């Protein structure tokens, strides 16, 4: 006699499999927002939860921000996130494009710069002798257009073939006709949006030791390119930016838009921003450079987002500070003032009063000493 339960078992298995298949179809097709929308299932491109560089996303990204202007050349140094469009729509939860459909966010970068036309870094002030810079920046931003500049894109991306940074860099390279230089090498001129442009791949070294310039490996990364790991000298990177801002190799009558970025425009970008500020502004301490880097050039967080630097890039900035002999104070106190400021209100909880010593009526002058 046949066991009825034995004959029903295969039917039960098939039924369960069918239910699972139907559920998966519903899950993937009817609910596309739940399918892992940050990965394009066609070519497995991963968008890393990134937002497009666009005005509609400005509250969610480290927006392009002016770091410096050269009054003589008109060159601008701007920091920001990777300049790409990688998905459809403003959100970061749906619409990850295939890698072949990514493109350089030229229009988004242009509009976001125009949106910040009234911004002036807090360190552009009389005490820093930057009044001229303030006026020059305001004039430059009045009718800003990227079309008036030659673009130099300095990408602080990980030069590791398997890293997703290289997918981003491939897209950027395509916009520069496949031409780029590395580290502190001479720029390779190419065509970008119908005019001259240059692209630099400057891989960043994280100094994870925590003891700054006292660690040999950390110090080495500051002063030398490390060929075997494909990383570039921090010091040479800063020197290169300074030279480019000053007009090295520049065609007379042109202006440069030097765009410094990593992937998110926060960590590696913030660290190099700190190094640049400490090298170019006398008296700029480590702690204040950190404050400016984290708050995109303003004194206080206010209503703006704060973008904290990570442990490794913080250490790299500190090692560089020690290397150039700048003020490497890591905590603010009454004797360390933000250049140009007379209060400490920019760092909540550290509003220390300014201590001054003035003579009182009962303070007698020291007696004059005479010879025998």
FIVEX-295962 format. One line per 2 residues: number of its first residue (from 1); their letters; for each residue x, y, z negated of C-alpha. Coordinates in steps of 0.02 Angstrom, whole numbers. Each point is the difference from the previous one (the first is absolute). Example, Ala and Ser with C-alpha at 12.3 -4.5 7.8 and 13.67 -1.06 7.14 Angstrom:
BEGIN
1> as> 615 -225 -390 ~ 69 172 33
//
This chain:
BEGIN
1> xx> 0 0 0 ~ 67 167 53
3> xx> 38 126 -135 ~ -105 154 43
5> xx> 113 115 -98 ~ 147 -52 111
7> xx> -95 49 159 ~ -49 170 -70
9> xx> 175 51 -54 ~ 66 49 174
11> xx> -157 104 28 ~ 31 91 -163
13> xx> 180 38 47 ~ -52 65 171
15> xx> -134 107 -80 ~ 124 76 -122
17> xx> 125 35 139 ~ -136 82 102
19> xx> -48 112 -143 ~ 181 50 -24
21> xx> 21 38 186 ~ -159 104 4
23> xx> 57 95 -155 ~ 171 36 78
25> xx> -80 62 160 ~ -111 116 -101
27> xx> 149 52 -107 ~ 113 41 149
29> xx> -122 61 132 ~ -144 77 -92
31> xx> 103 74 -141 ~ 158 64 88
33> xx> 44 116 -142 ~ 29 -150 -114
35> xx> 110 -103 116 ~ 161 79 -58
37> xx> -23 153 110 ~ 176 61 -31
39> xx> 64 -142 109 ~ -45 -5 184
41> xx> -45 -182 31 ~ 40 12 187
43> xx> 188 19 -20 ~ 15 -7 -190
45> xx> 56 182 -11 ~ 4 59 -180
47> xx> -43 183 -32 ~ 60 -6 -182
49> xx> -148 97 -67 ~ 66 154 92
51> xx> -105 149 49 ~ 22 83 168
53> xx> 96 163 0 ~ -152 109 29
55> xx> -88 150 -78 ~ -146 -108 -54
57> xx> 118 -99 -113 ~ 95 143 -80
59> xx> -58 -37 -178 ~ 59 -181 17
61> xx> 174 27 70 ~ 161 89 -42
63> xx> -39 140 122 ~ 133 79 111
65> xx> 79 138 -104 ~ 133 129 39
67> xx> 160 -26 -100 ~ 106 136 78
69> xx> 18 124 143 ~ 158 71 76
71> xx> -29 187 23 ~ 129 15 139
73> xx> -48 -150 106 ~ -185 -13 -45
75> xx> 26 -186 -32 ~ -123 -84 -118
77> xx> 32 -148 -115 ~ -162 -91 -36
79> xx> -33 -157 -103 ~ -148 -118 15
81> xx> -61 -176 29 ~ 32 -108 153
83> xx> -75 96 148 ~ -110 -134 74
85> xx> -180 -43 42 ~ -19 -184 -46
87> xx> -187 -25 -18 ~ -171 59 60
89> xx> -89 128 -105 ~ 51 96 -156
91> xx> -10 -140 -126 ~ 136 -123 -46
93> xx> -115 -149 -23 ~ -62 -31 178
95> xx> 64 7 176 ~ 183 -51 -6
97> xx> 58 13 181 ~ 110 -124 90
99> xx> 181 53 -4 ~ -3 36 187
101> xx> -136 129 -32 ~ 93 100 -133
103> xx> 63 171 53 ~ 96 152 -63
105> xx> -119 119 -91 ~ 59 158 88
107> xx> -169 87 -6 ~ -29 -50 -181
109> xx> 170 67 -51 ~ -35 163 91
111> xx> -170 26 -79 ~ 59 -44 -176
113> xx> 141 128 16 ~ -123 132 57
115> xx> -110 -45 -148 ~ 143 47 -119
117> xx> 43 164 84 ~ -12 95 -165
119> xx> 114 -117 -97 ~ 168 64 -63
121> xx> 112 -109 -112 ~ 8 65 -178
123> xx> 189 9 9 ~ -9 133 137
125> xx> 16 147 -119 ~ 103 154 -38
127> xx> 108 -86 -131 ~ 54 -127 130
129> xx> 28 137 129 ~ -131 -81 108
131> xx> -113 149 30 ~ 56 0 182
133> xx> -44 -183 14 ~ -173 32 -69
135> xx> -32 136 130 ~ 73 -106 140
137> xx> -108 -150 -47 ~ -158 102 -10
139> xx> 37 72 171 ~ 40 -172 73
141> xx> -160 -77 -66 ~ -114 142 54
143> xx> -26 -74 174 ~ 85 -167 -24
145> xx> 6 -127 141 ~ 111 -153 16
147> xx> 13 40 185 ~ 120 142 -46
149> xx> 127 -119 -79 ~ 119 -138 46
151> xx> -41 -148 -113 ~ 135 -92 -96
153> xx> -78 -149 -88 ~ 107 -68 -144
155> xx> -75 -168 -48 ~ 53 -67 -171
157> xx> -64 -173 44 ~ 67 -172 -45
159> xx> 104 -61 146 ~ -42 -183 -30
161> xx> -74 -89 152 ~ -130 -95 -103
163> xx> -54 154 -99 ~ -164 84 48
165> xx> 97 165 5 ~ 74 -58 164
167> xx> -173 -17 77 ~ -27 182 -43
169> xx> 171 48 67 ~ -33 -91 164
171> xx> -153 111 27 ~ 99 156 -43
173> xx> 141 -54 116 ~ -123 -22 143
175> xx> -50 183 -20 ~ 184 47 20
177> xx> 23 -105 158 ~ 87 -139 -95
179> xx> 148 110 -48 ~ 66 28 -175
181> xx> 158 20 -103 ~ 40 -74 -170
183> xx> 64 73 -163 ~ 113 150 26
185> xx> 44 -37 182 ~ -13 136 132
187> xx> -181 25 50 ~ -59 -75 164
189> xx> -107 125 93 ~ -152 -66 88
191> xx> -171 60 56 ~ -140 15 -127
193> xx> -166 75 53 ~ 76 77 154
195> xx> 150 83 -82 ~ 161 -45 -89
197> xx> -12 -104 -158 ~ 105 -118 -105
199> xx> -33 -148 -113 ~ 110 -61 -142
201> xx> -15 -166 -92 ~ 75 30 -171
203> xx> -29 -152 -109 ~ -10 39 -185
205> xx> 99 -83 -140 ~ -91 -25 -165
207> xx> 115 23 -150 ~ -83 -121 -121
209> xx> 140 -5 -129 ~ -65 143 -106
211> xx> 171 67 -42 ~ 23 116 148
213> xx> 173 47 59 ~ 84 -107 -134
215> xx> -48 -156 97 ~ 121 -39 144
217> xx> -135 -66 117 ~ -110 152 -31
219> xx> 146 118 29 ~ 47 -90 160
221> xx> -174 25 70 ~ 14 186 -33
223> xx> 158 26 102 ~ 8 -139 130
225> xx> -105 -93 127 ~ -16 -181 -53
227> xx> 8 -90 166 ~ -37 -176 -59
229> xx> -166 53 -77 ~ -41 129 133
231> xx> -16 143 -123 ~ 57 180 22
233> xx> 98 116 -111 ~ -112 109 -108
235> xx> 128 141 1 ~ 23 -4 188
237> xx> -188 3 23 ~ -13 162 -101
239> xx> 149 75 92 ~ -77 -46 167
241> xx> -164 86 -43 ~ 92 156 -59
243> xx> 100 6 162 ~ -155 -25 108
245> xx> -91 137 -93 ~ 148 117 29
247> xx> -10 -34 188 ~ 140 -125 33
249> xx> -7 -50 184 ~ -158 102 26
251> xx> -46 80 166 ~ -10 190 -20
253> xx> -176 67 -3 ~ -77 -161 -66
255> xx> -72 -44 -170 ~ 5 -167 -88
257> xx> -135 -88 -98 ~ 97 -126 -105
259> xx> -124 -127 -66 ~ 64 -103 -146
261> xx> -104 -152 -46 ~ -1 -178 -62
263> xx> -160 -103 3 ~ -107 84 -132
265> xx> 100 163 -8 ~ 20 -15 -188
267> xx> 144 -105 -66 ~ 145 0 123
269> xx> -57 166 74 ~ -15 77 -173
271> xx> 174 -59 -47 ~ 83 78 152
273> xx> -101 158 -29 ~ 74 7 -176
275> xx> 176 -19 67 ~ -27 136 128
277> xx> -67 123 -129 ~ 141 -34 -122
279> xx> 131 23 137 ~ -73 159 76
281> xx> -71 97 -149 ~ 127 56 -131
283> xx> -59 -41 -175 ~ -131 -125 55
285> xx> 2 -132 -136 ~ -42 -183 24
287> xx> -158 12 -105 ~ -67 147 99
289> xx> 43 -77 167 ~ -97 -153 -59
291> xx> -147 110 -49 ~ -3 83 171
293> xx> 19 -166 91 ~ -145 -78 -95
295> xx> -114 151 20 ~ 41 39 181
297> xx> 91 162 -33 ~ -116 77 -127
299> xx> 34 29 -184 ~ -143 -96 -77
301> xx> -116 -141 41 ~ -156 106 -7
303> xx> -134 -70 113 ~ 127 -77 118
305> xx> 47 -183 -1 ~ 162 -49 -84
307> xx> 117 -120 90 ~ 121 -80 -124
309> xx> 169 -63 58 ~ 43 -180 -34
311> xx> 138 -62 -112 ~ 127 -39 136
313> xx> -15 162 97 ~ 3 99 -161
315> xx> 166 -80 -44 ~ 68 38 173
317> xx> -45 184 -22 ~ 83 4 -170
319> xx> 158 -83 67 ~ 7 131 138
321> xx> -25 139 -127 ~ 150 -65 -97
323> xx> 99 -20 161 ~ -20 183 52
325> xx> 21 65 -178 ~ -172 80 -13
327> xx> -102 23 -159 ~ -54 -179 -35
329> xx> -111 39 -150 ~ -136 -133 1
331> xx> -118 78 -128 ~ -54 179 -6
333> xx> 39 105 -153 ~ 4 182 -48
335> xx> 167 31 84 ~ -45 -79 166
337> xx> -116 114 96 ~ -78 -31 168
339> xx> 95 117 116 ~ -98 161 11
341> xx> -119 -42 -143 ~ -15 72 -173
343> xx> -120 -129 -74 ~ -12 -187 -13
345> xx> -184 -13 38 ~ 38 -104 154
347> xx> 38 -152 -107 ~ -149 -35 -114
349> xx> 48 -33 -179 ~ 167 86 15
351> xx> -53 182 -14 ~ 147 43 -112
353> xx> 19 183 -44 ~ 149 94 68
355> xx> 123 26 -142 ~ 93 164 0
357> xx> 119 70 -129 ~ -8 187 -28
359> xx> 97 102 -129 ~ -92 54 -158
361> xx> 30 162 -97 ~ 94 -88 -140
363> xx> 125 -81 119 ~ 162 94 -28
365> xx> 130 12 136 ~ 153 -107 -24
367> xx> 146 97 -74 ~ 136 53 120
369> xx> 164 -87 -33 ~ 156 108 6
371> xx> 181 -44 -11 ~ 105 18 -158
//
